[in-house]
Amino acid sequence: MSKEKVDVLIVGASLAASACAKRLTDAGLEVVALERKRLPRNKVCSGILSPRGHRFLIENFGPLPGDILHEPTSCRGVTFHFPSMVSVSMDFEGGPTPHLNRKFSDYWAVKRSGVTVHEETSFAGLESDGKTIRIKAVRDGRELQYAARYVIGADGPKSQVRHSLYPDYIRSIPWFMVGQKFQRIIECPLDEDYFHFWFHPDLGHYTWSHARNRRQIVGVGFPAGGNLHQYHSNVEAYLRDKHGVKLESAEELEGCAQNFGPSLINRYIFGKGNVLITGQAAGFFNMLAEGMSCALYSGAIAGESVVESIQRNRPVQEVYRKLIASEVKRCTDQWNPIRMIFGNPHEADFKASMRKLSKREQLAVIRDILRFLRIYAPYKWGRQILSQSLIRLVQGEYPSSRWL
Ligand SMILES: Cc1cc2nc3c(=O)[nH]c(=O)nc-3n(C[C@H](O)[C@H](O)[C@H](O)COP(=O)(O)OP(=O)(O)OC[C@H]3O[C@@H](n4cnc5c(N)ncnc54)[C@H](O)[C@@H]3O)c2cc1C
């Protein structure tokens, strides 16, 4: 059996992987990325890019071509809807951002990174003797072997690289399902320039809708094990009755499991020895399931850490854990109530939009948010969020002792 030897093997060919690969190929390292699917591959995602994610793509990969975007090609911001029927719209700082078609944007980014991708090749396990990592992969039912000095797990929420290091982790965190249906529009008063989100405890843990390519997406997130069709039809009926959204029957359905949670409570997972975990596999997830910007930045930091480790002859975990603290701050700050009250950790100004409401509406919104948060009580995140927020306030950063 032939064995391919590289400096760095990346698992995944999405955004975290592209950003990581760019740093590594720029430094002249030999890098291969394994991607289990054939490229360009579909990715379940709304494709709403944050201003920071947009900057990263331009700075690292150049101007975005039109053919990697969905219609409408940009998004102005987010509209929150509350059970009291108050709606609050807020624009992204710096203007609208591109509405990415992940099938083509990820392919574009990975090509721009200069990495060699082995498509339809699934990572299946690794072993390390402390110097060389031997990786097993599978393509067309055949087993392949790779040898690398470093491995990067950029393989998303259900990361197999993470699983190979921490087999029990998958059972230690709560899992959520998200599902979205695509429906032709009969009538839709929701402004198509915004991403719409409902803080409604009776609809689901994460309920959204937006326009894409002349169809409306209606999506809902709920604890794993729930019935997507039931959740979805409940949301569809609500949108029809309360917002006048009339849609034809669903033509298409997509869904997947999500590891929502680790970033709220500063429980990231960054790997062991020369194996680094990054992107959503490491737990990066910003508010409103915005995961592209933190995938890009954390992936780039993982790549930089490898380069730094080689150049300065330092253990890569030590370098990575030091450099990644800035992205941890960015991401966990988005969930930190102290930062939300006294600062603005998001890239849209919710407080400014709230000030435009009457006092009565403001009170209704606060009451609705508190009611909505109660559905998250079973996960016992509240105290952890509060204690991490206080440590952040006193020490200026989140404790790295909570990371795996
Ligand atoms: C419904 C939904 C809507 C979302 N909307 C938005 C949004 O509007 N804006 C936003 O910023 N974020 C959004 N996100 C989140 C965002 O999609 C992710 O956070 C982001 O894609 C994470 O990037 P990543 O590179 O870490 O991992 P991923 O994008 O998950 O990429 C992982 C890659 O690894 C590959 N892979 C997995 N296992 C293996 C294996 N064993 N071997 C080889 N390859 C493997 C996968 O095929 C994939 O290509 C949304 C997510 C969902 C589910």
The ligand as a MOL file (V3000), in Angstrom:
LIG
                    3D

  0  0  0     0  0            999 V3000
M  V30 BEGIN CTAB
M  V30 COUNTS 53 58 0 0 0
M  V30 BEGIN ATOM
M  V30 1 C -28.6300 25.5550 8.7250 0
M  V30 2 C -27.3320 26.2880 8.9450 0
M  V30 3 C -27.2600 27.6140 8.6070 0
M  V30 4 C -26.0620 28.3150 8.8060 0
M  V30 5 N -26.0140 29.6040 8.4070 0
M  V30 6 C -24.8780 30.2970 8.5580 0
M  V30 7 C -24.7830 31.6360 8.0950 0
M  V30 8 O -25.7180 32.1850 7.5250 0
M  V30 9 N -23.6210 32.3050 8.2810 0
M  V30 10 C -22.5480 31.7180 8.8920 0
M  V30 11 O -21.5110 32.3760 9.0530 0
M  V30 12 N -22.5990 30.4350 9.3170 0
M  V30 13 C -23.7260 29.7130 9.1620 0
M  V30 14 N -23.7780 28.4080 9.5550 0
M  V30 15 C -22.6040 27.8250 10.2190 0
M  V30 16 C -21.5000 27.5160 9.2070 0
M  V30 17 O -22.0370 26.8230 8.1090 0
M  V30 18 C -20.3950 26.6830 9.8680 0
M  V30 19 O -20.1290 27.1640 11.1510 0
M  V30 20 C -19.1040 26.6980 9.0480 0
M  V30 21 O -19.3240 26.1390 7.7760 0
M  V30 22 C -18.0050 25.9080 9.7710 0
M  V30 23 O -16.9050 25.8220 8.8970 0
M  V30 24 P -15.8010 24.6980 9.0710 0
M  V30 25 O -14.8350 24.9330 7.9790 0
M  V30 26 O -15.3320 24.6870 10.4740 0
M  V30 27 O -16.5640 23.3130 8.8850 0
M  V30 28 P -17.5440 22.7910 7.7400 0
M  V30 29 O -17.9940 23.9080 6.8800 0
M  V30 30 O -18.5740 21.9570 8.4200 0
M  V30 31 O -16.6050 21.8770 6.8370 0
M  V30 32 C -16.1410 20.6200 7.2180 0
M  V30 33 C -15.6650 19.8940 5.9650 0
M  V30 34 O -15.0590 18.6650 6.3570 0
M  V30 35 C -15.5320 17.6230 5.5190 0
M  V30 36 N -15.4190 16.3740 6.3030 0
M  V30 37 C -16.1430 16.0280 7.3850 0
M  V30 38 N -15.7510 14.8280 7.8350 0
M  V30 39 C -14.7560 14.4240 7.0310 0
M  V30 40 C -13.9440 13.2360 6.9920 0
M  V30 41 N -14.0720 12.2440 7.8900 0
M  V30 42 N -12.9930 13.1390 6.0230 0
M  V30 43 C -12.8390 14.1400 5.0990 0
M  V30 44 N -13.5970 15.2550 5.0870 0
M  V30 45 C -14.5430 15.3970 6.0350 0
M  V30 46 C -16.9640 18.0290 5.2010 0
M  V30 47 O -17.4610 17.4000 4.0390 0
M  V30 48 C -16.8060 19.5340 5.0160 0
M  V30 49 O -16.4660 19.8890 3.6990 0
M  V30 50 C -24.9370 27.6730 9.3670 0
M  V30 51 C -25.0130 26.3070 9.7070 0
M  V30 52 C -26.1950 25.6280 9.5020 0
M  V30 53 C -26.2650 24.1630 9.8410 0
M  V30 END ATOM
M  V30 BEGIN BOND
M  V30 1 1 1 2
M  V30 2 1 2 3
M  V30 3 2 2 52
M  V30 4 2 3 4
M  V30 5 1 4 5
M  V30 6 1 4 50
M  V30 7 2 5 6
M  V30 8 1 6 7
M  V30 9 1 6 13
M  V30 10 2 7 8
M  V30 11 1 7 9
M  V30 12 1 9 10
M  V30 13 2 10 11
M  V30 14 1 10 12
M  V30 15 2 12 13
M  V30 16 1 13 14
M  V30 17 1 14 15
M  V30 18 1 14 50
M  V30 19 1 15 16
M  V30 20 1 16 17
M  V30 21 1 16 18
M  V30 22 1 18 19
M  V30 23 1 18 20
M  V30 24 1 20 21
M  V30 25 1 20 22
M  V30 26 1 22 23
M  V30 27 1 23 24
M  V30 28 2 24 25
M  V30 29 1 24 26
M  V30 30 1 24 27
M  V30 31 1 27 28
M  V30 32 2 28 29
M  V30 33 1 28 30
M  V30 34 1 28 31
M  V30 35 1 31 32
M  V30 36 1 32 33
M  V30 37 1 33 34
M  V30 38 1 33 48
M  V30 39 1 34 35
M  V30 40 1 35 36
M  V30 41 1 35 46
M  V30 42 1 36 37
M  V30 43 1 36 45
M  V30 44 2 37 38
M  V30 45 1 38 39
M  V30 46 1 39 40
M  V30 47 2 39 45
M  V30 48 1 40 41
M  V30 49 2 40 42
M  V30 50 1 42 43
M  V30 51 2 43 44
M  V30 52 1 44 45
M  V30 53 1 46 47
M  V30 54 1 46 48
M  V30 55 1 48 49
M  V30 56 2 50 51
M  V30 57 1 51 52
M  V30 58 1 52 53
M  V30 END BOND
M  V30 END CTAB
M  END
